[in-house]
Amino acid sequence: MHGDHIYGLPGLLSSRSFQEGTSPVEIYGPPRLKEFIELSLKVSETRLKYDLIFRSINENILFEDQHIQVSSIRLKHGVPSFGFLIQEKDSVGPLIPEKLKERGIKPGPIYQEIKKQPRS
């Protein structure tokens, strides 16, 4: 782990606690990140008002719902590192009747058929 990737995290967690943050925080990273954060908080005598949940990562899908997928990808770096890929899933947008009318398509059941067609 490079310092420029992790040094700010204990301060961020401390600030959140000072600002009355109380809900748990999930932290995704290499296994030794937990050791670093816990030691930093201990040495600085910081006591958080919330729980930390540590998740060790490898290359895999970390989160997915109907809108997005978040994956971790191993990077070529001087030390073991991961990047995060956030992909938005395809979704059907709103039907814009004005655009259809401009193309000469009159309102009616055809609008529902157009809405159901997959994009190309």
C-alpha positions in Angstrom: 0.0 0.0 0.0 1.4 3.4 -0.9 1.1 6.1 1.7 -0.5 8.6 -0.8 -3.4 6.1 -1.2 -4.1 5.6 2.6 -2.7 8.4 4.8 -5.9 10.5 4.6 -8.3 7.7 5.6 -7.8 7.8 9.4 -8.4 11.5 9.4 -11.5 11.2 7.2 -12.9 8.5 9.6 -12.1 10.7 12.6 -13.8 13.7 11.1 -16.9 11.7 10.4 -17.1 10.6 14.0 -16.6 14.2 15.3 -19.4 15.3 13.0 -21.8 12.8 14.7 -21.6 10.0 12.1 -22.9 6.9 13.7 -23.9 4.4 11.0 -21.3 1.7 10.1 -18.8 2.3 7.4 -17.6 -0.5 5.0 -14.0 -0.3 3.9 -12.8 -2.3 0.9 -9.1 -2.8 0.4 -6.2 -5.2 0.9 -6.0 -7.1 4.1 -3.3 -4.9 5.7 -5.5 -1.8 5.3 -7.4 -2.9 8.4 -4.1 -3.2 10.4 -3.0 0.3 9.3 -6.3 2.0 10.2 -6.7 0.3 13.5 -3.1 1.2 14.5 -3.5 4.8 13.3 -6.7 5.2 15.4 -5.1 3.6 18.4 -1.9 5.7 18.3 -3.9 8.9 17.9 -6.3 7.8 20.7 -9.3 8.2 18.4 -12.5 6.4 19.3 -15.0 6.3 16.5 -18.7 6.5 17.3 -19.5 3.9 14.7 -18.3 0.5 13.6 -15.9 -0.2 10.8 -16.5 -3.2 8.6 -13.4 -4.3 6.6 -13.8 -6.2 3.3 -10.7 -7.7 1.8 -10.8 -7.6 -2.0 -9.7 -9.5 -4.9 -10.7 -9.2 -8.6 -14.5 -9.6 -8.4 -17.9 -7.9 -8.3 -18.2 -6.0 -5.0 -21.8 -4.6 -5.5 -24.6 -5.0 -8.0 -28.2 -3.8 -8.3 -30.5 -3.1 -11.2 -28.7 0.2 -11.9 -24.9 -0.3 -11.4 -22.2 -2.8 -11.0 -19.0 -2.1 -9.0 -16.0 -4.4 -9.6 -12.4 -4.4 -8.3 -9.6 -4.9 -10.8 -5.9 -5.6 -10.0 -3.7 -2.8 -11.2 -0.1 -3.0 -12.4 1.6 -0.8 -9.8 4.7 -0.9 -7.6 2.7 -2.6 -4.7 -0.5 -4.7 -4.8 -3.2 -2.3 -5.8 -6.8 -2.4 -7.0 -8.9 0.0 -9.1 -12.6 0.2 -9.0 -14.8 0.0 -12.1 -18.3 1.5 -11.8 -20.6 0.5 -14.7 -24.0 1.9 -15.2 -26.4 -0.7 -16.6 -28.5 0.0 -19.7 -31.9 1.3 -19.0 -34.9 2.5 -21.0 -35.2 6.3 -21.0 -38.4 8.3 -21.2 -40.4 8.3 -24.4 -40.4 11.9 -25.9 -43.6 12.2 -27.8 -42.5 15.5 -29.4 -39.6 13.7 -31.2 -42.0 11.0 -32.5 -44.4 13.7 -33.8 -41.5 15.4 -35.5 -40.9 12.2 -37.4 -44.5 11.9 -38.4 -45.5 9.2 -35.9 -49.0 9.9 -34.6 -49.9 9.3 -31.0 -51.5 5.9 -30.2 -50.6 2.3 -29.3 -47.5 2.5 -31.5 -45.8 4.6 -28.8 -45.9 1.6 -26.4 -44.5 -0.7 -29.1 -41.6 1.8 -29.7 -40.9 2.0 -25.9 -40.6 -1.8 -25.7 -38.1 -2.1 -28.6 -34.5 -2.7 -27.6 -32.0 0.0 -28.5 -29.6 -0.7 -31.2 
